[in-house]
Amino acid sequence: MIASARSYVSINENGATISETKHGLNALGGGLAIVSTIIGGGIVGLPYAVFLLGLVVGLSLLLVVCYQTFFSGILYLALRDLIPEKPNSLYEIGYMLQGRKSIFLISAVCFVNSFGLILIYFITFG
């Protein structure tokens, strides 16, 4: 169950029964909402970027970014295999290689990336 609804029953000062339903997301629903935001931002932002840059430059940059993403994934997996403690996240790799300060740097990079996704929506839907 992704979305959950909780029903609460209370009695007011007049003795009447009041039923309330509160809606929310569980962890899976929250994760899916974030993933759909990232994918949705890309689907909306890519055609707009190609429109502004032109077809040749836009597709060329798209191929460059695809290669960089693929290569960074290869580097991440290779580095993960080289570290004896077998870390599971970028934060753990950063902490093992650079210490505590790297956690803040990685968090800042993730924040800037997320902020950029928000800007894509504002620019596109204005």
KEKE-848772 format. One record per residue: residue number from 1; residue in three letters; x, y, z of N, C-alpha, C in turn. Coordinates in steps of 0.2 Angstrom, whole numbers. Atoms other than C-alpha are relative to their C-alpha. Layout:
+-----+------+-------+-------+-------+-------+-------+-------+-------+-------+-------+
| pos | code |   n_x |   n_y |   n_z |  ca_x |  ca_y |  ca_z |   c_x |   c_y |   c_z |
+-----+------+-------+-------+-------+-------+-------+-------+-------+-------+-------+
| NUM |  ala |     X |     Y |     Z |     X |     Y |     Z |     X |     Y |     Z |
...
+-----+------+-------+-------+-------+-------+-------+-------+-------+-------+-------+
END
This chain:
+-----+------+-------+-------+-------+-------+-------+-------+-------+-------+-------+
| pos | code |   n_x |   n_y |   n_z |  ca_x |  ca_y |  ca_z |   c_x |   c_y |   c_z |
+-----+------+-------+-------+-------+-------+-------+-------+-------+-------+-------+
|   1 |  met |     4 |    -6 |     0 |     0 |     0 |     0 |     4 |     6 |     0 |
|   2 |  ile |    -4 |    -6 |     1 |     8 |    16 |    -6 |    -3 |     6 |     4 |
|   3 |  ala |     3 |    -5 |    -4 |    -4 |    29 |     1 |    -4 |    -3 |     6 |
|   4 |  ser |     4 |     3 |    -6 |   -12 |    26 |    18 |    -5 |     5 |     3 |
|   5 |  ala |     6 |    -4 |    -3 |   -28 |    33 |    26 |    -1 |    -3 |     7 |
|   6 |  arg |     1 |     1 |    -6 |   -30 |    33 |    44 |    -6 |     3 |     3 |
|   7 |  ser |     6 |    -3 |    -2 |   -47 |    35 |    52 |     0 |     1 |     8 |
|   8 |  tyr |     0 |    -2 |    -7 |   -49 |    43 |    69 |    -7 |     2 |     2 |
|   9 |  val |     7 |    -2 |    -3 |   -65 |    44 |    79 |     1 |     3 |     7 |
|  10 |  ser |    -1 |    -4 |    -7 |   -67 |    57 |    93 |    -7 |     2 |     1 |
|  11 |  ile |     7 |    -2 |    -2 |   -82 |    63 |   103 |     2 |     7 |     2 |
|  12 |  asn |    -1 |    -7 |    -2 |   -84 |    82 |   105 |    -4 |     2 |     6 |
|  13 |  glu |     3 |    -2 |    -7 |   -91 |    92 |   120 |    -7 |    -1 |     0 |
|  14 |  asn |     7 |     1 |     0 |  -109 |    89 |   115 |    -1 |    -8 |     0 |
|  15 |  gly |     2 |     7 |     0 |  -107 |    70 |   114 |     0 |    -3 |    -7 |
|  16 |  ala |     1 |     2 |     7 |  -107 |    69 |    95 |     6 |    -4 |    -2 |
|  17 |  thr |    -6 |     4 |     2 |   -96 |    56 |    87 |     3 |     4 |    -7 |
|  18 |  ile |    -3 |    -3 |     6 |   -84 |    64 |    74 |     5 |    -5 |    -3 |
|  19 |  ser |    -4 |     5 |     4 |   -75 |    53 |    61 |     5 |     4 |    -4 |
|  20 |  glu |    -5 |    -3 |     4 |   -59 |    60 |    53 |     4 |    -5 |    -3 |
|  21 |  thr |    -5 |     5 |     3 |   -48 |    52 |    40 |     6 |     5 |    -2 |
|  22 |  lys |    -6 |    -4 |     1 |   -30 |    58 |    38 |     3 |    -4 |    -6 |
|  23 |  his |    -3 |     3 |     5 |   -21 |    54 |    22 |     7 |     1 |     0 |
|  24 |  gly |    -7 |    -1 |     0 |    -2 |    52 |    20 |     3 |    -5 |    -5 |
|  25 |  leu |    -4 |     4 |     4 |    12 |    43 |    11 |     4 |    -4 |     5 |
|  26 |  asn |    -5 |     4 |    -4 |    22 |    28 |    18 |     7 |     1 |    -4 |
|  27 |  ala |    -7 |     0 |     3 |    41 |    26 |    14 |     0 |    -1 |    -8 |
|  28 |  leu |     0 |     1 |     7 |    38 |    18 |    -3 |    -4 |     5 |    -4 |
|  29 |  gly |     4 |    -6 |     3 |    25 |    31 |    -8 |     5 |     6 |    -1 |
|  30 |  gly |    -4 |    -6 |     1 |    37 |    45 |    -4 |     6 |    -1 |    -5 |
|  31 |  gly |    -5 |     2 |     4 |    51 |    36 |   -13 |    -2 |     1 |    -8 |
|  32 |  leu |     3 |     0 |     7 |    40 |    34 |   -29 |    -1 |     7 |    -2 |
|  33 |  ala |     2 |    -7 |     2 |    35 |    52 |   -28 |     7 |     4 |    -2 |
|  34 |  ile |    -6 |    -3 |     2 |    53 |    58 |   -28 |     3 |    -3 |    -7 |
|  35 |  val |    -3 |     3 |     7 |    58 |    46 |   -43 |    -5 |     3 |    -5 |
|  36 |  ser |     4 |    -3 |     6 |    43 |    52 |   -53 |     1 |     7 |    -1 |
|  37 |  thr |    -2 |    -7 |     0 |    48 |    70 |   -49 |     6 |     1 |    -5 |
|  38 |  ile |    -6 |    -1 |     4 |    65 |    67 |   -56 |    -1 |    -2 |    -7 |
|  39 |  ile |     1 |     2 |     7 |    59 |    57 |   -71 |    -4 |     5 |    -4 |
|  40 |  gly |     5 |    -5 |     3 |    45 |    70 |   -74 |     4 |     6 |    -2 |
|  41 |  gly |    -4 |    -6 |     2 |    58 |    84 |   -74 |     4 |    -1 |    -6 |
|  42 |  gly |    -4 |     1 |     6 |    69 |    76 |   -87 |    -4 |    -1 |    -6 |
|  43 |  ile |     5 |     0 |     6 |    54 |    72 |   -98 |    -2 |     7 |    -2 |
|  44 |  val |     2 |    -7 |     1 |    49 |    90 |   -97 |     6 |     4 |    -2 |
|  45 |  gly |    -6 |    -4 |     1 |    66 |    98 |   -97 |     4 |    -1 |    -6 |
|  46 |  leu |    -5 |     1 |     6 |    75 |    89 |  -111 |    -3 |     3 |    -7 |
|  47 |  pro |     2 |    -3 |     7 |    63 |    94 |  -126 |     1 |     7 |     0 |
|  48 |  tyr |     0 |    -7 |    -1 |    63 |   112 |  -119 |     8 |     2 |    -2 |
|  49 |  ala |    -7 |    -2 |     1 |    82 |   112 |  -119 |     2 |    -1 |    -7 |
|  50 |  val |    -2 |     1 |     7 |    84 |   104 |  -136 |    -4 |     6 |    -5 |
|  51 |  phe |     3 |    -5 |     3 |    71 |   117 |  -142 |     4 |     7 |     0 |
|  52 |  leu |    -4 |    -7 |    -1 |    82 |   132 |  -135 |     7 |    -1 |    -4 |
|  53 |  leu |    -7 |     1 |     2 |    99 |   124 |  -141 |     0 |    -1 |    -8 |
|  54 |  gly |     1 |     3 |     7 |    93 |   117 |  -158 |     1 |    -7 |     0 |
|  55 |  leu |     0 |     8 |     1 |    93 |    99 |  -164 |     7 |    -2 |     1 |
|  56 |  val |    -7 |     2 |     0 |   111 |    97 |  -167 |     4 |     1 |     6 |
|  57 |  val |    -3 |    -1 |    -6 |   118 |   105 |  -152 |    -3 |    -4 |     6 |
|  58 |  gly |     3 |     3 |    -5 |   105 |    98 |  -141 |     1 |    -7 |     1 |
|  59 |  leu |    -2 |     7 |     0 |   107 |    80 |  -146 |     7 |    -2 |     1 |
|  60 |  ser |    -7 |     1 |    -1 |   126 |    82 |  -146 |     1 |     0 |     8 |
|  61 |  leu |    -1 |    -1 |    -7 |   125 |    88 |  -128 |    -3 |    -6 |     4 |
|  62 |  leu |     3 |     6 |    -3 |   113 |    74 |  -123 |     4 |    -6 |    -1 |
|  63 |  leu |    -5 |     6 |     1 |   125 |    61 |  -130 |     6 |     1 |     5 |
|  64 |  val |    -6 |    -1 |    -4 |   139 |    69 |  -120 |    -2 |    -2 |     7 |
|  65 |  val |     2 |     2 |    -7 |   129 |    68 |  -104 |    -2 |    -7 |     1 |
|  66 |  cys |     1 |     8 |    -1 |   124 |    50 |  -107 |     6 |    -3 |     1 |
|  67 |  tyr |    -7 |     4 |    -1 |   142 |    45 |  -109 |     3 |     2 |     7 |
|  68 |  gln |    -3 |    -2 |    -7 |   147 |    55 |   -93 |    -4 |    -4 |     5 |
|  69 |  thr |     4 |     4 |    -5 |   133 |    46 |   -83 |     2 |    -7 |     0 |
|  70 |  phe |    -3 |     7 |     1 |   138 |    29 |   -90 |     7 |    -1 |     3 |
|  71 |  phe |    -7 |     1 |    -2 |   156 |    32 |   -86 |     1 |     1 |     7 |
|  72 |  ser |     0 |    -1 |    -7 |   153 |    39 |   -69 |    -3 |    -6 |     4 |
|  73 |  gly |     2 |     6 |    -3 |   143 |    24 |   -65 |     5 |    -6 |     1 |
|  74 |  ile |    -5 |     5 |     0 |   157 |    13 |   -70 |     6 |     1 |     5 |
|  75 |  leu |    -5 |    -2 |    -5 |   169 |    23 |   -59 |    -2 |    -1 |     7 |
|  76 |  tyr |     2 |     1 |    -7 |   158 |    22 |   -44 |     0 |    -8 |     1 |
|  77 |  leu |     0 |     7 |    -1 |   156 |     3 |   -46 |     8 |    -3 |     1 |
|  78 |  ala |    -7 |     2 |     0 |   175 |     1 |   -49 |     3 |     2 |     7 |
|  79 |  leu |    -2 |    -3 |    -6 |   179 |    12 |   -34 |    -3 |    -4 |     6 |
|  80 |  arg |     3 |     3 |    -5 |   167 |     3 |   -23 |     3 |    -7 |     1 |
|  81 |  asp |    -4 |     7 |     0 |   176 |   -14 |   -27 |     7 |     1 |     3 |
|  82 |  leu |    -7 |    -1 |    -2 |   193 |    -6 |   -23 |     0 |     1 |     8 |
|  83 |  ile |     0 |    -1 |    -7 |   188 |    -1 |    -5 |    -1 |    -6 |     4 |
|  84 |  pro |     1 |     7 |    -4 |   190 |   -16 |     7 |    -6 |     0 |     4 |
|  85 |  glu |     6 |     1 |    -4 |   175 |   -11 |    18 |    -6 |    -1 |    -4 |
|  86 |  lys |     6 |     1 |     5 |   163 |   -12 |     3 |    -6 |     5 |     2 |
|  87 |  pro |     5 |    -5 |    -2 |   153 |     4 |     6 |    -6 |    -1 |    -5 |
|  88 |  asn |     6 |     0 |     4 |   135 |     5 |     0 |    -3 |     6 |    -3 |
|  89 |  ser |     2 |    -6 |     2 |   133 |    23 |    -3 |     6 |     5 |    -2 |
|  90 |  leu |    -5 |    -5 |     2 |   142 |    39 |   -10 |     2 |     3 |     7 |
|  91 |  tyr |    -2 |    -3 |    -6 |   142 |    46 |     8 |     5 |    -5 |     3 |
|  92 |  glu |    -5 |     4 |    -4 |   151 |    31 |    15 |     7 |     0 |    -4 |
|  93 |  ile |    -6 |     0 |     4 |   164 |    31 |     0 |     3 |     7 |     2 |
|  94 |  gly |    -3 |    -7 |    -1 |   167 |    50 |     3 |     3 |     0 |     7 |
|  95 |  tyr |    -3 |     0 |    -7 |   169 |    47 |    22 |     6 |    -4 |     1 |
|  96 |  met |    -6 |     4 |    -1 |   181 |    33 |    20 |     6 |     3 |    -4 |
|  97 |  leu |    -6 |    -3 |     4 |   192 |    43 |     7 |     2 |     7 |     2 |
|  98 |  gln |    -1 |    -7 |    -2 |   190 |    61 |    13 |    -2 |     2 |     7 |
|  99 |  gly |     2 |    -2 |    -6 |   183 |    61 |    30 |    -7 |     3 |     1 |
| 100 |  arg |     7 |    -3 |    -2 |   168 |    70 |    38 |    -2 |     6 |    -5 |
| 101 |  lys |     2 |    -5 |     4 |   169 |    85 |    27 |    -3 |    -2 |    -7 |
| 102 |  ser |     2 |     2 |     7 |   165 |    75 |    11 |    -8 |    -1 |     0 |
| 103 |  ile |     7 |     1 |    -1 |   148 |    71 |    18 |    -4 |     6 |    -1 |
| 104 |  phe |     3 |    -6 |     1 |   143 |    89 |    18 |     1 |     2 |    -8 |
| 105 |  leu |    -1 |    -1 |     7 |   150 |    91 |     0 |    -5 |    -4 |    -4 |
| 106 |  ile |     5 |     4 |     3 |   140 |    77 |    -6 |    -7 |     2 |     1 |
| 107 |  ser |     7 |    -2 |    -1 |   124 |    83 |     2 |    -1 |     7 |    -4 |
| 108 |  ala |     1 |    -6 |     4 |   127 |   100 |    -6 |    -1 |    -1 |    -7 |
| 109 |  val |     1 |     1 |     7 |   129 |    93 |   -23 |    -7 |    -3 |    -1 |
| 110 |  cys |     6 |     2 |     0 |   113 |    83 |   -20 |    -6 |     5 |     0 |
| 111 |  phe |     5 |    -6 |    -1 |   104 |    99 |   -14 |     0 |     4 |    -7 |
| 112 |  val |     0 |    -5 |     6 |   109 |   109 |   -30 |    -3 |    -4 |    -5 |
| 113 |  asn |     3 |     4 |     5 |   104 |    94 |   -41 |    -8 |     1 |     1 |
| 114 |  ser |     8 |     0 |    -1 |    86 |    94 |   -33 |    -2 |     7 |    -1 |
| 115 |  phe |     2 |    -7 |     1 |    85 |   113 |   -33 |     0 |     1 |    -8 |
| 116 |  gly |     0 |    -1 |     7 |    89 |   112 |   -52 |    -6 |    -3 |    -3 |
| 117 |  leu |     6 |     3 |     2 |    74 |   100 |   -54 |    -6 |     5 |     1 |
| 118 |  ile |     5 |    -5 |    -1 |    63 |   113 |   -46 |     0 |     5 |    -5 |
| 119 |  leu |     0 |    -5 |     5 |    69 |   126 |   -57 |    -2 |    -2 |    -7 |
| 120 |  ile |     3 |     2 |     6 |    65 |   116 |   -72 |    -7 |     0 |    -1 |
| 121 |  tyr |     7 |    -1 |     0 |    47 |   115 |   -67 |    -2 |     7 |     0 |
| 122 |  phe |     2 |    -7 |     0 |    46 |   134 |   -64 |     1 |     3 |    -7 |
| 123 |  ile |    -1 |    -3 |     7 |    54 |   138 |   -81 |    -5 |    -3 |    -5 |
| 124 |  thr |     4 |     3 |     5 |    44 |   126 |   -90 |    -8 |     2 |     0 |
| 125 |  phe |     7 |    -2 |    -2 |    27 |   129 |   -82 |    -2 |     7 |     2 |
| 126 |  gly |     1 |    -7 |    -1 |    30 |   147 |   -78 |    -5 |     2 |     5 |
+-----+------+-------+-------+-------+-------+-------+-------+-------+-------+-------+
END
